[in-house]
Structures are given as structure tokens and as C-alpha cells.
């Protein structure tokens, strides 16, 4: 889904000291393949996940990048490395813990269905299907989803009977705060160096949380692996959302 059409000149360069942040979700992983919750837990990219990261890299290759960042999760780091694999002048990859995926506590590694069912019941929905349909219809947003997971995890999980909450399932506000802090730090650093294009590899729910923190709740589906969400950080310190869930760069790299 795109919320804006970006011209070639807009996507390829920045105005004055503006920073163009190419925020992408990592490539597909083993846990993605078997439908397991993967927040702070980590599994490597699959062959198709590695391939789509390289395709994204080829699609972005014509653009000059002044910086590259990823979360400290292996799947994000691996994606960023593969994206830049064949670039002539790749920037040094830096990592920020604040770009991590949402932390799910006891639900880390559990089946997605179990996680979403628990969140659904906490939020007043009959099933995981009902909750996802409500998200698609715009009746619940990422804040409600994350907080429902947090509250459900606080009571423990059926698959780990007798084991109390780890206390590591995050709230929406916790995720929004760290994502905003991270992306602002990245943008300001690039701006101080004159602006330009920056690669940022993060995670699906974390990026969706960032979008909501920036005032946009239009995304009603899961972000695709290696999709680009393009943010512009202006010389007066404002973030502008240029596109969301954009697969055109991957398509250009085929």
C-alpha cells in the first residue's frame, strides 16, 4: 500500500539538509516461515529472505547513501549487509537496540496464533481472526494490539503453565518512545553531516508503531519483507511520510 507517489527526483535526493530515510523490514526468516512470534528472539533469513534483501539492494543501488543502520537483531543486521552487498560505496553499518521488534515476553517463539488469540481475548475479540479483521478494518490500531499482548502476557501463557510473566512484553508507549528516539537520532546525525539518503532496517510491528507515533494509522496489513517506508526529515526538524510498504525497489532489483 502506498500513500504517496514519489517522483524519481524526490526519492533520489534530499532538499537542502533534508534526510531521506529508507526504512525497511528485514527479509523473511525461519520463524516467519513457521508462523512463530519473533520479537526479541531471532532466527536467520531463509534463502528467499536473503534473495529479497539482495533484490532490494539492487533496486536501491542507483541512489547514494550516506549512512546505514539496523536493529541489533541478527535478521536485521543480515538484511542490511545483503542489501549493501554489491554497492560500490556502502556506508559502515551501525546498530541501534531501539530499532528492535516489539518484545513479546513469554510469547517469544510461541505460535503466532497463540499470541494473537491471547491478545484478541484481552481486547474483547472472539478469536485471532476477528482481531486481524478488526485491524484490517481500522477498528483497532497498533497501540491496541501491542497493549493487548502486553496485558495478556502479564497473566502468563497457556503453553508455559505455572511460569509467571517475564515482565519483558512491551507496551505501545515503550515501543513508540524508543522508535521515535532512534529514528530522530539517526536523522539528526545525517542532517548534521549535510543530509542525504539513509538505509534503516527494522521490523514489521516496530515500523508500524513508528508510523502511528508520527500520526499515521492508514496501514491495515502486515508490512511486507524488504518493503520500504520512506520518511523525509526536513531541515526544520519535521518528519514527513512519503510512502509506506513500497515494494517497487525490490521489483526494480529483480
Residue pairs with C-beta under 8 A, 6 or more apart in sequence:
1 218
1 219
1 220
1 221
1 244
1 245
2 243
2 244
2 245
2 246
3 216
3 218
3 241
3 243
3 244
4 241
4 242
4 243
5 243
6 230
6 242
6 243
10 242
11 20
11 63
11 230
11 242
12 62
12 63
12 197
13 20
13 197
14 20
14 195
14 196
14 197
14 232
15 234
15 235
16 195
16 235
17 191
17 194
17 195
17 235
18 191
18 195
18 232
18 233
18 234
18 235
19 187
19 190
19 191
19 195
19 196
19 197
19 198
19 232
19 233
20 196
20 197
20 198
20 230
20 231
20 232
20 242
21 183
21 186
21 187
21 198
21 200
21 230
21 231
21 232
21 233
22 60
22 65
22 197
22 198
22 199
22 200
22 228
22 230
22 249
23 183
23 200
23 202
23 207
23 210
23 228
23 229
23 230
23 231
24 56
24 79
24 83
24 199
24 200
24 201
24 202
24 226
24 227
24 228
24 229
25 201
25 202
25 203
25 204
25 207
25 223
25 224
25 225
25 226
25 227
26 45
26 49
26 53
26 73
26 75
26 76
26 78
26 79
26 201
26 202
26 203
26 225
26 226
27 45
27 46
27 48
27 49
27 50
27 51
27 52
27 53
27 75
27 78
27 79
27 82
27 225
27 226
28 45
28 46
28 48
28 49
28 52
28 225
29 38
29 42
29 43
29 44
29 45
29 46
29 49
29 75
30 43
30 44
30 46
31 37
31 38
31 41
31 43
31 109
32 38
32 46
32 49
32 225
33 46
35 111
35 112
35 113
36 109
36 110
36 111
36 112
37 104
37 107
37 108
37 109
37 110
37 111
37 112
37 115
38 75
38 101
38 108
38 109
39 100
39 101
39 102
39 103
39 104
39 107
39 108
39 205
40 73
40 100
40 101
40 103
40 104
40 108
40 168
41 108
41 109
42 73
42 74
42 75
43 75
44 74
44 75
44 78
45 53
45 75
45 78
45 79
45 82
49 75
49 79
49 225
50 78
50 82
52 225
52 226
52 250
53 78
53 79
53 82
53 83
53 226
54 82
54 83
54 85
54 86
54 253
55 226
55 250
55 253
55 254
56 83
56 226
56 228
56 249
56 250
56 253
57 82
57 83
57 84
57 85
57 86
57 87
57 253
58 86
58 252
58 253
59 248
59 249
59 250
59 251
59 252
59 253
60 83
60 199
60 249
60 253
61 86
61 87
61 253
63 197
64 89
64 196
64 197
65 84
65 87
65 90
65 91
65 196
65 197
65 198
65 199
66 91
66 190
66 193
66 194
66 195
66 196
66 197
66 198
67 91
67 94
67 186
67 189
67 190
67 193
67 196
67 198
67 199
68 80
68 83
68 84
68 90
68 91
68 92
68 93
68 94
68 198
68 199
68 200
68 201
69 80
69 93
69 94
69 95
69 96
69 99
69 186
69 198
69 199
69 200
69 201
70 76
70 77
70 79
70 80
70 93
70 94
70 95
70 96
70 99
70 200
70 201
70 202
71 77
71 95
71 96
71 97
71 98
71 99
71 100
71 101
71 201
71 202
71 203
71 206
72 95
72 96
72 97
72 99
72 100
73 100
73 101
73 203
76 99
76 201
76 202
76 203
77 93
77 95
77 201
79 201
79 226
80 93
80 199
80 201
81 93
83 199
83 201
84 90
84 91
84 93
84 199
91 199
96 182
96 185
96 186
97 178
98 178
98 179
98 181
98 182
98 185
99 179
99 182
99 200
99 201
99 202
99 203
99 206
100 178
100 202
100 203
100 206
101 202
101 203
101 204
101 205
101 206
102 146
102 149
102 170
102 175
102 203
102 205
102 206
102 209
103 168
103 169
103 170
104 110
104 115
104 149
104 153
104 169
105 150
105 153
105 165
105 166
105 167
105 168
105 169
106 153
106 156
106 157
106 160
106 163
106 165
106 166
106 169
107 114
107 115
107 118
107 149
107 153
107 157
107 169
110 157
110 159
112 128
113 128
114 157
114 158
114 159
115 149
116 128
116 131
116 132
117 127
117 128
118 149
118 152
118 153
118 157
118 158
119 128
119 131
119 145
119 148
119 149
119 152
120 126
120 127
120 128
120 130
120 131
120 148
121 152
122 148
122 149
122 151
122 152
123 131
123 140
123 144
123 145
123 148
125 131
125 134
131 140
131 145
131 148
134 140
135 141
135 145
135 220
136 220
136 221
137 220
138 217
138 220
141 212
141 217
142 172
142 205
142 208
142 209
142 212
142 217
143 172
143 176
143 209
143 212
144 172
145 205
146 170
146 171
146 172
146 175
146 205
146 209
147 171
147 172
149 169
150 169
150 170
150 171
150 172
153 165
153 166
153 169
154 165
154 169
155 165
156 162
156 163
156 164
156 165
157 163
172 209
175 205
175 206
175 209
176 209
176 210
176 212
176 213
179 202
179 206
179 207
179 209
179 210
179 213
180 210
180 213
180 214
183 200
183 210
183 231
183 239
186 198
186 200
187 198
187 231
187 233
187 239
188 233
190 196
190 198
190 233
191 233
191 235
195 235
202 210
204 222
204 223
207 223
207 229
208 219
208 223
211 217
211 219
211 229
211 241
211 244
214 231
214 239
214 241
216 241
216 244
218 244
219 244
219 245
221 245
223 229
223 245
224 245
224 247
226 247
226 250
227 245
227 246
227 247
227 250
228 243
228 246
228 247
228 248
228 249
229 241
229 243
229 244
229 245
229 246
230 241
230 242
230 243
230 246
231 239
231 240
231 241
231 242
232 239
232 240
232 242
233 239
233 240
234 240
